[in-house]
Amino acid sequence: MNVAPARASFRFYAELNDHLAPHRQYQTLEKEFFVPVSVKDAIESFGIPHTEIDLVLVNGESSDFSRLVRDGDRVAVYPVFESLDITPELCVRPQALREPKFVLDVHLGRLAAWLRMLGFDSEYRNCAGDAELARISAEQERILLTRDRGLLKHSAVTRGYWLRQTDSRRQAAEVVERFDLARSLRPFTRCMACNESLRPVSKVEVQERVPPLIAVRHEEFRECPACRRVYWEGTHHQRMRRWIEELADCETTQASA
């Protein structure tokens, strides 16, 4: 005897549609199944990582990922609200990180440098495997940044974001916008090489480790306590400062719109 499949409808909102093929975006999608599936598995079958989801409504009621989808269910799925407090509702992930830290996959070394320059704690190792990245994200409560959707579907990952941009500088701007970080920018306070917070040092302490002309022209220096790299306001500093100001201005304009 043939058994008719159960059917449930799904609607994905806002940027979650980036994960769908163009012809499936911004519309109600139907899923058929013969055995019960969890909300998490059903959503990820559409190619959407669970880490990008903050709220799921099943038949108008807030649901967690473990709920089983039943015949006739209507499922509405909403993206992460880092800048909006929705705690009165049941979230499907841990509390939003108001002082976010990041861990980046092996393909995002340049982005890690940009984020560190902006002052954000950004863990990066060019040899870290998927399991290690998932562990670091979970144990250290870091947002996992990646271009690999499959990595974000790892069950151990509770916080993560799939980058839409491919250029590293544009990716940095994307992260600032996505997590509402314009007010948290602390540029030139973190080592771009090893992620440690920089400390101010006197010219006397570093003059033997910087070019003679730099020692003559500059009075203010910062040093990484881990790798001992020395930083000063070089010719690139003003260009980077203008870019950072543009990031902050863009976010302020969007917030007031």
GUSE-981389 format. One line per 2 residues: their letters; for each residue x, y, z of N, C-alpha, C, O. Coordinates in Angstrom, 1 decimal. Example, Ala and Ser with C-alpha at 12.3 -4.5 7.8 and 13.67 -1.06 7.14 Angstrom:
<pts>
AS> 13.2 -5.7 7.8 12.3 -4.5 7.8 13.2 -3.3 7.8 14.2 -3.3 8.5 ~ 12.8 -2.2 7.1 13.7 -1.1 7.1 12.9 0.0 7.9 13.4 1.1 8.0
</pts>
This chain:
<pts>
MN> 0.8 -1.2 0.0 0.0 0.0 0.0 0.9 1.2 0.0 1.8 1.4 0.8 ~ 0.6 2.1 -0.9 1.4 3.4 -1.0 0.9 4.3 0.1 -0.3 4.5 0.4
VA> 1.9 5.0 0.7 1.6 6.0 1.8 1.9 7.4 1.3 3.0 7.6 0.8 ~ 1.0 8.2 1.4 1.2 9.6 0.9 2.2 10.3 1.8 2.1 10.2 3.1
PA> 3.1 11.1 1.3 4.1 11.8 2.1 3.4 12.9 2.9 2.4 13.5 2.5 ~ 4.0 13.3 4.0 3.6 14.4 4.8 4.2 15.7 4.1 5.2 15.6 3.4
RA> 3.5 16.8 4.3 4.0 18.0 3.6 3.9 19.2 4.7 3.0 19.3 5.5 ~ 5.0 20.0 4.6 5.1 21.2 5.4 5.5 22.4 4.5 6.3 22.1 3.6
SF> 5.1 23.6 4.9 5.5 24.7 4.1 6.5 25.6 4.9 6.5 25.7 6.1 ~ 7.5 26.1 4.2 8.6 26.9 4.8 8.7 28.3 4.1 8.5 28.4 2.9
RF> 8.9 29.3 4.9 9.1 30.7 4.4 10.3 31.2 5.1 10.4 31.3 6.3 ~ 11.3 31.7 4.3 12.6 32.2 4.8 12.6 33.7 4.5 12.2 34.2 3.5
YA> 13.1 34.4 5.5 13.0 35.9 5.5 14.4 36.6 5.4 15.4 36.0 5.8 ~ 14.3 37.8 4.8 15.5 38.6 4.7 16.7 37.9 4.0 16.5 37.2 3.0
EL> 17.9 38.1 4.6 19.1 37.6 3.9 19.2 36.1 3.9 20.1 35.5 3.3 ~ 18.3 35.4 4.6 18.4 33.9 4.5 18.1 33.5 3.1 18.5 32.4 2.7
ND> 17.5 34.3 2.3 17.2 34.0 0.9 18.5 33.9 0.1 18.5 33.4 -1.1 ~ 19.6 34.5 0.6 20.8 34.4 -0.1 21.3 33.0 -0.4 22.0 32.7 -1.3
HL> 20.8 32.1 0.5 21.2 30.7 0.4 20.4 29.9 -0.6 20.7 28.7 -0.9 ~ 19.3 30.5 -1.1 18.4 29.8 -2.0 18.7 30.2 -3.5 19.2 31.3 -3.7
AP> 18.3 29.2 -4.4 18.4 29.6 -5.8 17.5 30.7 -6.1 16.4 30.8 -5.5 ~ 17.8 31.6 -7.1 17.0 32.7 -7.3 15.5 32.5 -7.5 14.7 33.2 -7.1
HR> 15.2 31.3 -8.2 13.8 31.1 -8.5 13.0 30.6 -7.2 11.8 30.4 -7.3 ~ 13.8 30.4 -6.1 13.1 29.9 -4.9 13.1 31.0 -3.8 12.6 30.7 -2.7
QY> 13.6 32.1 -4.1 13.7 33.1 -3.1 12.4 33.8 -2.8 11.6 34.0 -3.7 ~ 12.2 34.3 -1.5 11.1 35.1 -1.1 9.7 34.5 -1.5 8.8 35.2 -2.0
QT> 9.6 33.2 -1.3 8.3 32.6 -1.6 8.2 31.4 -0.6 9.1 30.9 -0.1 ~ 6.9 30.9 -0.5 6.7 29.8 0.4 7.1 28.5 -0.4 6.7 28.3 -1.5
LE> 7.9 27.7 0.3 8.4 26.5 -0.3 7.8 25.3 0.4 7.6 25.3 1.7 ~ 7.6 24.2 -0.3 7.0 23.0 0.3 8.0 21.9 0.4 8.8 21.7 -0.5
KE> 7.9 21.2 1.5 8.8 20.0 1.7 8.0 18.8 2.0 7.1 18.8 2.8 ~ 8.3 17.7 1.3 7.7 16.4 1.5 8.6 15.5 2.3 9.8 15.5 2.1
FF> 8.0 14.7 3.2 8.8 13.7 4.0 7.9 12.6 4.4 6.7 12.7 4.7 ~ 8.6 11.4 4.5 7.9 10.2 4.9 8.1 9.8 6.4 7.3 9.1 6.9
VP> 9.2 10.3 6.9 9.4 10.1 8.4 9.6 11.5 9.0 10.1 12.4 8.3 ~ 9.3 11.6 10.3 9.4 12.9 10.9 10.9 13.4 10.9 11.8 12.6 11.1
VS> 11.0 14.7 10.7 12.4 15.3 10.7 12.3 16.5 11.6 11.3 17.1 11.9 ~ 13.5 16.8 12.2 13.6 18.0 13.1 13.5 19.3 12.3 13.8 19.3 11.1
VK> 13.2 20.3 13.0 13.2 21.7 12.4 14.6 22.0 11.8 14.7 22.5 10.7 ~ 15.6 21.7 12.6 17.0 21.9 12.2 17.3 21.2 10.8 17.8 21.8 9.9
DA> 17.0 19.9 10.8 17.3 19.1 9.6 16.5 19.6 8.4 17.0 19.6 7.3 ~ 15.3 19.9 8.7 14.4 20.4 7.6 14.9 21.7 7.0 15.0 21.8 5.7
IE> 15.3 22.6 7.8 15.8 23.9 7.4 17.1 23.7 6.6 17.3 24.3 5.5 ~ 18.0 22.9 7.2 19.3 22.8 6.5 19.2 22.0 5.2 20.1 22.0 4.4
SF> 18.1 21.2 5.0 17.9 20.6 3.7 17.7 21.5 2.6 17.9 21.2 1.4 ~ 17.4 22.8 2.9 17.2 23.8 1.9 18.6 24.5 1.7 18.7 25.4 0.8
GI> 19.6 24.1 2.4 20.9 24.7 2.2 21.2 25.9 3.1 22.2 26.6 2.9 ~ 20.4 26.1 4.2 20.6 27.2 5.1 21.2 26.8 6.4 20.5 26.0 7.1
PH> 22.4 27.2 6.7 23.0 26.8 8.0 22.2 27.3 9.2 21.7 28.4 9.2 ~ 22.1 26.4 10.2 21.3 26.8 11.4 21.9 28.0 12.2 21.2 28.6 12.9
TE> 23.2 28.2 12.0 23.9 29.3 12.7 23.4 30.7 12.3 23.6 31.7 13.0 ~ 22.7 30.8 11.1 22.3 32.1 10.6 20.8 32.4 11.0 20.2 33.3 10.6
ID> 20.3 31.5 11.9 18.9 31.6 12.2 18.7 32.0 13.7 19.4 31.4 14.6 ~ 17.8 32.9 14.0 17.6 33.3 15.4 16.2 33.0 15.9 16.0 32.8 17.1
LV> 15.3 32.8 15.0 13.9 32.6 15.4 13.2 31.7 14.4 13.2 32.0 13.2 ~ 12.5 30.7 14.9 11.7 29.8 14.1 10.2 29.8 14.6 10.1 29.6 15.8
LV> 9.3 30.1 13.8 7.9 30.0 14.2 7.2 28.9 13.5 7.3 28.8 12.2 ~ 6.6 28.0 14.2 5.9 26.8 13.6 4.4 27.1 13.9 4.0 27.0 15.1
NG> 3.6 27.3 12.9 2.2 27.6 13.1 2.0 28.8 14.0 1.1 28.8 14.8 ~ 2.9 29.8 13.9 2.8 31.0 14.6 3.4 31.0 16.0 3.4 32.0 16.7
ES> 3.9 29.8 16.5 4.5 29.7 17.8 6.0 29.5 17.7 6.5 28.7 16.8 ~ 6.7 30.1 18.6 8.2 30.0 18.6 8.6 28.5 18.9 8.0 27.9 19.7
SD> 9.6 28.1 18.2 10.0 26.7 18.3 11.6 26.6 18.4 12.3 27.5 17.9 ~ 12.1 25.5 19.0 13.5 25.3 18.9 13.8 24.3 17.8 12.9 23.9 17.1
FS> 15.1 24.0 17.6 15.5 23.2 16.5 15.1 21.7 16.6 15.0 21.0 15.6 ~ 14.9 21.3 17.8 14.6 19.9 18.0 13.2 19.4 17.7 12.9 18.2 17.6
RL> 12.3 20.4 17.6 10.9 20.0 17.4 10.8 19.3 16.0 11.4 19.6 15.1 ~ 9.9 18.3 16.0 9.7 17.5 14.8 8.6 18.2 13.9 7.6 18.7 14.4
VR> 8.9 18.3 12.7 8.0 18.9 11.7 6.9 17.9 11.4 7.2 16.7 11.1 ~ 5.6 18.3 11.4 4.5 17.4 11.2 3.7 17.9 9.9 3.9 19.0 9.4
DG> 2.9 17.0 9.5 2.1 17.2 8.3 1.3 18.5 8.5 0.6 18.6 9.5 ~ 1.4 19.4 7.5 0.6 20.6 7.5 1.2 21.7 8.3 0.6 22.8 8.3
DR> 2.4 21.6 8.9 3.0 22.6 9.6 3.4 23.8 8.7 3.8 23.6 7.5 ~ 3.3 25.0 9.2 3.8 26.2 8.5 4.9 26.7 9.3 4.8 27.1 10.4
VA> 6.1 26.8 8.6 7.4 27.1 9.3 7.9 28.5 8.8 8.1 28.6 7.6 ~ 8.1 29.5 9.6 8.6 30.8 9.3 10.0 30.9 9.9 10.1 30.7 11.1
VY> 11.0 31.2 9.1 12.4 31.2 9.6 13.0 32.6 9.4 13.0 33.2 8.4 ~ 13.6 33.1 10.5 14.1 34.5 10.5 15.6 34.5 10.8 16.1 33.6 11.5
PV> 16.3 35.5 10.3 17.8 35.5 10.5 18.2 36.0 11.9 17.3 36.4 12.7 ~ 19.5 36.0 12.1 20.1 36.5 13.4 19.8 38.0 13.6 20.0 38.8 12.7
FE> 19.4 38.3 14.8 19.2 39.7 15.2 20.3 40.1 16.2 20.0 40.2 17.4 ~ 21.5 40.4 15.7 22.5 40.8 16.7 22.2 42.2 17.3 22.6 42.4 18.4
SL> 21.6 43.1 16.5 21.3 44.4 17.0 19.9 44.6 17.5 19.5 45.8 17.8 ~ 19.1 43.6 17.6 17.7 43.7 18.1 17.5 42.7 19.2 17.8 41.5 19.0
DI> 16.9 43.1 20.3 16.7 42.2 21.4 15.3 41.5 21.2 14.3 42.2 21.2 ~ 15.4 40.2 21.0 14.1 39.5 20.8 14.0 38.4 21.9 13.4 37.4 21.7
TP> 14.6 38.7 23.1 14.6 37.7 24.2 13.2 37.4 24.7 13.1 36.3 25.2 ~ 12.2 38.2 24.5 10.9 37.7 24.9 10.4 36.5 24.1 9.6 35.7 24.6
EL> 11.0 36.3 22.9 10.7 35.1 22.2 11.8 34.0 22.5 12.8 34.3 23.0 ~ 11.5 32.8 22.1 12.4 31.7 22.3 13.4 31.7 21.1 13.0 31.5 20.0
CV> 14.7 31.9 21.4 15.7 31.9 20.4 16.2 30.5 20.2 16.1 29.7 21.1 ~ 16.7 30.2 19.0 17.2 28.9 18.7 18.7 28.8 18.8 19.3 27.8 18.4
RP> 19.3 29.8 19.3 20.7 29.8 19.5 21.1 30.6 20.8 20.2 31.2 21.4 ~ 22.3 30.5 21.3 22.7 31.2 22.5 22.4 32.7 22.4 22.2 33.3 21.3
QA> 22.5 33.4 23.5 22.3 34.9 23.6 23.3 35.5 22.6 24.5 35.1 22.5 ~ 22.9 36.6 22.0 23.7 37.3 21.0 25.0 37.9 21.8 24.9 38.3 22.9
LR> 26.1 37.9 21.1 27.3 38.4 21.7 27.4 39.9 21.5 27.5 40.4 20.3 ~ 27.3 40.6 22.5 27.4 42.1 22.4 28.8 42.6 22.3 29.0 43.7 21.8
EP> 29.8 41.8 22.6 31.2 42.1 22.3 31.7 40.9 21.6 32.4 40.1 22.1 ~ 31.4 40.8 20.3 31.7 39.6 19.5 33.2 39.3 19.3 34.0 40.3 19.2
KF> 33.5 38.1 19.3 34.8 37.6 19.0 34.6 36.6 17.8 33.5 36.0 17.6 ~ 35.7 36.5 17.0 35.5 35.7 15.8 36.6 34.6 15.7 37.7 34.7 16.3
VL> 36.3 33.6 14.9 37.2 32.6 14.5 37.0 32.4 13.0 35.8 32.3 12.6 ~ 38.0 32.4 12.2 37.9 32.4 10.8 38.5 31.2 10.2 39.5 30.6 10.7
DV> 37.9 30.7 9.1 38.4 29.5 8.5 39.7 29.8 7.7 40.1 30.9 7.6 ~ 40.4 28.7 7.2 41.7 28.8 6.7 41.8 29.7 5.4 42.9 30.1 5.0
HL> 40.7 30.0 4.8 40.7 30.8 3.6 40.6 32.3 3.8 40.5 33.1 2.9 ~ 40.5 32.7 5.1 40.1 34.1 5.4 41.2 34.8 6.1 40.9 35.6 7.0
GR> 42.5 34.5 5.8 43.6 35.2 6.5 43.6 36.7 6.3 43.9 37.4 7.3 ~ 43.3 37.1 5.1 43.3 38.6 4.9 42.2 39.3 5.6 42.4 40.4 6.1
LA> 41.1 38.6 5.7 40.0 39.2 6.5 40.3 39.3 7.9 40.0 40.2 8.6 ~ 41.0 38.2 8.5 41.4 38.3 9.9 42.3 39.5 10.1 42.1 40.1 11.2
AW> 43.2 39.8 9.2 44.0 41.0 9.4 43.2 42.3 9.4 43.5 43.1 10.2 ~ 42.2 42.4 8.5 41.4 43.6 8.5 40.6 43.7 9.8 40.6 44.8 10.4
LR> 40.0 42.6 10.3 39.2 42.7 11.5 40.1 43.0 12.7 39.7 43.8 13.6 ~ 41.3 42.5 12.7 42.2 42.8 13.8 42.6 44.3 13.8 42.7 45.0 14.8
ML> 42.8 44.8 12.6 43.1 46.3 12.4 42.0 47.1 13.0 42.2 48.2 13.5 ~ 40.7 46.6 12.8 39.6 47.4 13.3 39.4 47.2 14.8 38.5 47.9 15.4
GF> 40.2 46.3 15.4 40.2 46.1 16.8 39.4 44.9 17.4 39.1 44.8 18.6 ~ 39.0 44.0 16.5 38.2 42.9 16.9 39.0 41.6 17.1 39.9 41.3 16.3
DS> 38.8 40.9 18.2 39.4 39.7 18.6 39.1 38.6 17.5 38.0 38.2 17.5 ~ 40.1 38.3 16.7 39.8 37.4 15.5 40.9 36.3 15.5 42.0 36.5 15.1
EY> 40.5 35.1 15.9 41.3 33.9 15.9 41.5 33.4 14.5 40.5 33.2 13.8 ~ 42.7 33.1 14.1 42.9 32.6 12.7 44.2 31.7 12.7 45.2 32.1 13.2
RN> 44.1 30.5 12.2 45.2 29.6 12.0 45.1 29.0 10.6 44.0 28.5 10.2 ~ 46.1 29.1 9.8 46.1 28.7 8.4 46.1 27.2 8.2 46.0 26.7 7.1
CA> 46.1 26.4 9.4 46.1 25.0 9.3 45.0 24.4 10.1 44.9 23.1 10.2 ~ 44.0 25.2 10.5 43.0 24.6 11.4 42.0 23.9 10.5 41.5 24.4 9.5
GD> 41.6 22.7 11.0 40.6 21.9 10.3 39.2 22.2 10.7 39.0 23.0 11.7 ~ 38.2 21.7 10.1 36.8 22.0 10.4 36.5 21.6 11.8 35.8 22.4 12.5
AE> 36.9 20.5 12.3 36.6 20.1 13.7 37.2 21.0 14.7 36.6 21.4 15.7 ~ 38.4 21.5 14.4 39.1 22.4 15.4 38.4 23.8 15.4 38.2 24.4 16.4
LA> 38.0 24.2 14.2 37.3 25.5 14.1 35.9 25.4 14.8 35.6 26.4 15.6 ~ 35.2 24.3 14.7 34.0 24.1 15.4 34.2 24.1 16.9 33.4 24.7 17.7
RI> 35.3 23.5 17.4 35.6 23.4 18.8 35.9 24.8 19.3 35.4 25.1 20.4 ~ 36.8 25.5 18.6 37.1 26.9 19.1 35.9 27.8 19.2 35.8 28.5 20.1
SA> 35.1 27.7 18.2 33.8 28.5 18.1 33.0 28.2 19.4 32.5 29.1 20.0 ~ 32.8 26.9 19.7 32.0 26.5 20.8 32.6 26.8 22.1 31.9 27.4 23.0
EQ> 33.8 26.4 22.3 34.5 26.6 23.6 34.8 28.0 24.0 34.7 28.4 25.1 ~ 35.2 28.8 23.0 35.5 30.2 23.3 34.4 31.2 22.9 34.6 32.4 23.0
ER> 33.3 30.7 22.6 32.1 31.5 22.2 32.5 32.6 21.2 32.3 33.8 21.3 ~ 33.0 32.1 20.1 33.4 32.9 18.9 32.5 32.7 17.8 32.0 31.5 17.5
IL> 32.2 33.7 17.0 31.4 33.6 15.8 32.3 33.1 14.7 33.3 33.6 14.4 ~ 31.9 32.0 14.1 32.7 31.3 13.1 32.3 32.0 11.7 31.2 32.0 11.3
LT> 33.3 32.6 11.1 33.2 33.2 9.8 33.7 32.3 8.7 34.8 31.8 8.8 ~ 33.0 32.1 7.6 33.4 31.2 6.6 32.6 31.4 5.3 31.6 32.1 5.3
RD> 33.2 30.9 4.2 32.4 30.9 2.9 31.9 29.5 2.7 31.4 29.2 1.6 ~ 32.1 28.6 3.6 31.7 27.2 3.5 30.4 26.9 4.3 30.4 26.9 5.5
RG> 29.3 26.8 3.6 28.0 26.6 4.3 28.1 25.3 5.0 27.5 25.2 6.1 ~ 28.7 24.3 4.5 28.8 23.0 5.2 29.4 23.0 6.5 29.0 22.3 7.4
LL> 30.4 23.9 6.7 31.1 24.0 8.0 30.1 24.6 9.0 30.2 24.2 10.2 ~ 29.2 25.5 8.6 28.3 26.1 9.5 27.2 25.1 10.0 26.5 25.3 10.9
KH> 27.0 24.0 9.2 26.0 23.0 9.6 26.5 22.0 10.7 25.8 21.1 11.1 ~ 27.8 22.1 11.0 28.4 21.3 12.1 27.6 21.5 13.4 27.3 22.6 13.8
SA> 27.2 20.4 14.0 26.3 20.5 15.2 26.9 21.2 16.3 26.2 21.8 17.2 ~ 28.3 21.2 16.4 28.9 21.9 17.5 28.9 23.4 17.4 29.2 24.1 18.3
VT> 28.7 23.9 16.2 28.7 25.3 15.9 27.4 26.0 16.3 26.4 25.6 15.7 ~ 27.4 26.9 17.2 26.1 27.6 17.5 26.1 29.0 17.1 25.0 29.6 17.0
RG> 27.3 29.6 16.8 27.4 30.9 16.3 28.2 30.9 15.0 29.4 30.5 15.0 ~ 27.7 31.4 13.9 28.4 31.4 12.7 27.8 32.3 11.7 26.6 32.7 11.8
YW> 28.6 32.7 10.6 28.0 33.5 9.6 28.7 33.2 8.3 29.9 33.0 8.2 ~ 27.9 33.0 7.2 28.3 32.8 5.9 28.5 34.1 5.2 27.6 34.8 5.0
LR> 29.8 34.4 4.8 30.1 35.6 4.1 29.6 35.6 2.7 29.8 34.7 1.9 ~ 29.0 36.7 2.3 28.5 36.8 0.9 29.6 37.4 0.0 29.7 36.9 -1.1
QT> 30.4 38.3 0.5 31.4 38.9 -0.3 32.6 38.0 -0.5 32.8 37.1 0.4 ~ 33.4 38.3 -1.5 34.6 37.5 -1.7 35.9 38.3 -1.5 36.9 37.7 -1.2
DS> 35.8 39.6 -1.7 37.0 40.5 -1.5 37.1 40.7 0.0 36.1 41.0 0.7 ~ 38.3 40.6 0.5 38.5 40.6 2.0 38.2 42.0 2.6 37.6 42.0 3.7
RR> 38.4 43.1 1.9 38.1 44.4 2.5 36.6 44.5 2.5 36.0 45.1 3.5 ~ 35.9 44.1 1.5 34.4 44.2 1.5 33.8 43.2 2.5 32.8 43.5 3.1
QA> 34.5 42.1 2.7 34.0 41.2 3.8 34.1 41.8 5.1 33.2 41.6 5.9 ~ 35.2 42.6 5.4 35.3 43.3 6.7 34.1 44.3 6.9 33.5 44.3 7.9
AE> 33.8 45.0 5.8 32.7 45.9 5.9 31.4 45.2 6.1 30.5 45.6 6.8 ~ 31.2 44.0 5.4 30.0 43.2 5.6 29.9 42.7 7.0 28.8 42.8 7.6
VV> 31.0 42.3 7.7 30.9 41.9 9.1 30.5 43.0 10.0 29.7 42.8 10.9 ~ 31.1 44.2 9.8 30.8 45.3 10.6 29.3 45.7 10.5 28.6 46.0 11.5
ER> 28.8 45.6 9.2 27.3 45.9 9.0 26.5 44.8 9.6 25.5 45.1 10.3 ~ 26.8 43.6 9.4 25.9 42.5 9.8 25.8 42.4 11.3 24.7 42.1 11.8
FD> 26.9 42.6 12.0 26.8 42.5 13.5 26.7 43.9 14.2 27.0 43.9 15.4 ~ 26.4 44.9 13.4 26.2 46.2 14.0 27.4 46.7 14.9 27.2 47.0 16.1
LA> 28.6 46.7 14.3 29.8 46.9 15.0 30.4 48.3 14.9 31.5 48.6 15.4 ~ 29.7 49.2 14.2 30.3 50.5 14.0 30.7 51.2 15.2 31.7 51.9 15.3
RS> 29.9 51.1 16.3 30.2 51.7 17.6 31.3 51.0 18.4 31.7 51.5 19.4 ~ 31.6 49.8 17.9 32.6 49.0 18.6 34.0 49.1 18.0 34.9 48.4 18.4
LR> 34.2 49.9 16.9 35.5 49.9 16.3 36.5 50.5 17.2 36.4 51.6 17.8 ~ 37.7 49.8 17.3 38.8 50.2 18.1 40.1 50.1 17.2 40.9 49.2 17.5
PF> 40.2 50.9 16.2 41.2 50.7 15.2 42.6 50.8 15.8 42.9 51.6 16.6 ~ 43.6 50.0 15.2 45.0 50.1 15.5 45.3 49.8 17.0 46.2 50.4 17.5
TR> 44.5 48.9 17.6 44.7 48.5 19.0 45.1 47.1 19.1 45.4 46.6 20.2 ~ 45.2 46.3 18.0 45.4 44.9 18.1 46.4 44.5 17.0 46.5 45.1 15.9
CM> 47.3 43.6 17.3 48.3 43.1 16.4 47.7 42.4 15.2 46.9 41.5 15.4 ~ 48.0 42.8 14.0 47.4 42.2 12.8 48.0 40.9 12.5 47.4 40.1 11.8
AC> 49.1 40.6 13.1 49.8 39.3 12.9 49.3 38.2 13.9 49.1 37.0 13.4 ~ 49.2 38.5 15.1 48.9 37.5 16.1 47.7 37.7 17.0 47.4 36.9 17.9
NE> 47.0 38.9 16.8 45.8 39.1 17.4 45.8 39.6 18.9 44.8 39.9 19.5 ~ 47.0 39.8 19.4 47.2 40.4 20.8 46.9 41.9 20.8 47.1 42.6 19.8
SL> 46.4 42.3 22.0 46.2 43.8 22.2 47.5 44.5 22.3 48.4 44.0 22.9 ~ 47.7 45.6 21.6 48.9 46.3 21.6 49.1 47.2 22.9 48.1 47.6 23.5
RP> 50.3 47.4 23.2 50.6 48.3 24.4 51.4 49.5 23.9 52.3 49.3 23.1 ~ 51.2 50.7 24.5 52.1 51.8 24.1 53.5 51.6 24.7 53.7 51.1 25.8
VS> 54.5 52.0 23.9 55.9 51.9 24.4 56.6 53.2 24.0 56.1 54.0 23.1 ~ 57.6 53.5 24.7 58.4 54.7 24.4 59.3 54.5 23.3 59.7 53.4 22.9
KV> 59.8 55.6 22.7 60.7 55.6 21.6 62.0 54.9 22.0 62.6 54.1 21.3 ~ 62.4 55.1 23.3 63.7 54.6 23.8 63.6 53.0 23.8 64.6 52.4 23.5
EV> 62.4 52.5 24.1 62.3 51.0 24.1 62.4 50.4 22.8 62.8 49.2 22.7 ~ 62.1 51.1 21.7 62.0 50.4 20.4 62.9 51.0 19.3 63.0 50.5 18.2
QE> 63.6 52.0 19.7 64.4 52.7 18.6 65.5 51.9 18.0 65.9 52.1 16.8 ~ 65.9 50.8 18.6 66.9 49.9 18.0 66.2 48.9 17.1 66.8 48.1 16.4
RV> 64.8 48.9 17.1 64.1 47.9 16.3 63.3 48.5 15.2 62.5 47.8 14.5 ~ 63.4 49.8 15.0 62.7 50.4 13.9 63.8 51.1 13.0 64.8 51.5 13.5
PP> 63.4 51.4 11.8 64.4 52.1 10.9 64.8 53.5 11.5 63.9 54.1 12.1 ~ 66.0 53.9 11.3 66.4 55.2 11.9 65.6 56.4 11.5 65.3 57.2 12.4
LI> 65.1 56.4 10.3 64.3 57.6 9.9 63.0 57.6 10.6 62.4 58.6 11.0 ~ 62.4 56.4 10.9 61.2 56.3 11.6 61.3 56.7 13.0 60.5 57.4 13.6
AV> 62.5 56.4 13.6 62.7 56.8 15.0 62.9 58.3 15.1 62.5 58.9 16.1 ~ 63.3 58.9 14.1 63.5 60.4 14.1 62.1 61.1 13.9 61.8 62.1 14.5
RH> 61.3 60.5 13.0 60.1 61.2 12.6 58.9 61.0 13.6 58.0 61.8 13.6 ~ 58.9 59.9 14.3 57.8 59.5 15.1 58.1 59.5 16.6 59.2 59.2 17.0
EE> 57.1 59.8 17.4 57.2 59.8 18.8 56.4 58.7 19.5 56.7 58.3 20.6 ~ 55.3 58.3 18.8 54.4 57.4 19.4 54.5 56.0 18.8 54.5 55.9 17.6
FR> 54.6 55.0 19.6 54.8 53.6 19.1 53.9 52.7 20.0 53.7 53.0 21.1 ~ 53.5 51.6 19.4 52.9 50.5 20.1 53.5 49.2 19.8 54.1 49.0 18.7
EC> 53.5 48.3 20.7 54.2 47.0 20.6 53.2 45.9 20.9 52.4 46.0 21.8 ~ 53.4 44.8 20.2 52.6 43.6 20.5 53.4 42.8 21.6 54.6 42.5 21.4
PA> 52.8 42.5 22.7 53.5 41.8 23.8 53.9 40.4 23.5 54.7 39.8 24.1 ~ 53.2 39.8 22.5 53.4 38.4 22.1 54.6 38.3 21.1 55.6 37.6 21.3
CR> 54.4 38.9 19.9 55.4 38.7 18.9 56.4 39.9 18.8 57.4 39.8 18.0 ~ 56.2 40.9 19.6 57.1 42.1 19.7 57.2 42.9 18.4 58.1 43.7 18.3
RV> 56.2 42.8 17.6 56.1 43.7 16.4 55.9 45.1 16.9 55.1 45.3 17.9 ~ 56.5 46.1 16.2 56.3 47.5 16.6 55.4 48.2 15.6 55.7 48.0 14.4
YW> 54.5 49.0 16.0 53.6 49.7 15.1 53.7 51.2 15.3 53.9 51.7 16.4 ~ 53.6 51.9 14.2 53.6 53.4 14.3 52.7 53.9 13.1 52.3 53.1 12.3
EG> 52.4 55.2 13.1 51.5 55.7 12.1 52.3 56.0 10.8 52.8 57.1 10.6 ~ 52.3 55.0 10.0 53.0 55.1 8.7 52.2 55.8 7.6 51.1 56.4 7.9
TH> 52.7 55.8 6.4 52.0 56.5 5.3 50.6 55.9 5.0 49.8 56.6 4.5 ~ 50.4 54.6 5.3 49.1 54.0 5.0 48.1 54.3 6.1 46.9 54.1 5.9
HQ> 48.5 54.9 7.2 47.6 55.1 8.3 46.5 56.0 8.0 45.3 55.7 8.3 ~ 46.7 57.1 7.3 45.6 58.0 7.0 44.7 57.4 6.0 43.5 57.7 6.1
RM> 45.2 56.6 5.0 44.2 55.9 4.1 43.3 55.0 4.9 42.1 54.9 4.6 ~ 43.9 54.2 5.8 43.1 53.3 6.5 42.1 54.0 7.5 41.0 53.6 7.6
RR> 42.6 55.2 8.0 41.7 55.9 8.9 40.5 56.5 8.1 39.4 56.5 8.6 ~ 40.7 56.9 6.9 39.6 57.4 6.1 38.6 56.3 5.8 37.4 56.5 5.9
WI> 39.1 55.1 5.5 38.2 53.9 5.2 37.4 53.6 6.5 36.2 53.3 6.4 ~ 38.0 53.6 7.6 37.4 53.3 8.9 36.3 54.3 9.2 35.2 54.0 9.6
EE> 36.6 55.6 8.9 35.6 56.6 9.1 34.4 56.4 8.2 33.2 56.7 8.6 ~ 34.7 56.0 7.0 33.6 55.7 6.1 32.7 54.6 6.6 31.5 54.6 6.4
LA> 33.3 53.5 7.1 32.5 52.4 7.7 31.6 52.9 8.8 30.4 52.6 8.8 ~ 32.2 53.7 9.7 31.4 54.2 10.8 30.3 55.2 10.3 29.2 55.1 10.9
DC> 30.6 56.0 9.4 29.6 57.0 8.8 28.5 56.2 8.1 27.3 56.6 8.3 ~ 28.8 55.2 7.4 27.8 54.4 6.7 26.8 53.8 7.7 25.6 53.8 7.4
ET> 27.3 53.2 8.8 26.5 52.6 9.8 25.6 53.6 10.5 24.5 53.3 10.8 ~ 26.2 54.8 10.8 25.4 55.8 11.4 24.3 56.3 10.5 23.2 56.5 11.0
TQ> 24.6 56.4 9.2 23.5 56.8 8.3 22.4 55.8 8.2 21.2 56.2 8.2 ~ 22.8 54.5 8.2 21.7 53.5 8.1 20.9 53.4 9.4 19.7 53.2 9.3
AS> 21.6 53.7 10.5 20.8 53.6 11.8 19.8 54.7 11.9 18.8 54.6 12.6 ~ 20.1 55.9 11.3 19.2 57.0 11.4 18.2 57.1 10.3 17.3 58.0 10.4
A> 18.3 56.2 9.4 17.4 56.2 8.2 16.0 55.8 8.6 15.1 55.8 7.8
</pts>
